[in-house]
């Protein structure tokens, strides 16, 4: 069984921390190991548990989240960090970027934004966990989210549940459809279930080969439609 990515939430607002926890519970491959509401609590968690990933707010009651970066680097250098904050000051953004923060999400946070960030993070983490060579496009994508979409046909194995042949079948099918496709429509076209189609589509979103839009019709709920880049 694949080990889940262990997440520590550092957020002073318990209500928002609980929202983050519920969001994570909806994303496969991640699990929350704890929540810290102050810088002192966060230090204890970091030193004792060395989580795989930290969701970090900037404004804590006793310190700034950026002040924890050195603690993380000194005591848990393998821990990755995603900032989720309302802070947009240039010095804070610069410090986060120079410290190798994996992503920087401004509040208010939506589940779609949250999920996209985690999927993108996990896709990069899976590739970096391999021993094979990494292609140039992927190396570019690690530091430039606008870089050309990497070709993930690497010597590394794809995440569990993603078959490279099926993935390319999905890509080739979408290249023929200018108006985009829903998960249900794709499933019918290539002969897989709606949930399987959605898994491949969301994985392609994390690779930035596909983007999703909510299309509002005249009646009923909006549908999530996927378009190839």
Helices and strands as residue ranges (DSSP letters): E 5-10, H 14-25, E 30-36, H 39-49, E 53-56, G 65-68, H 69-75, E 80-85, H 90-98, E 103-106, H 111-128, H 136-143, H 164-175, H 183-190, H 194-206, E 210-215, E 223-228
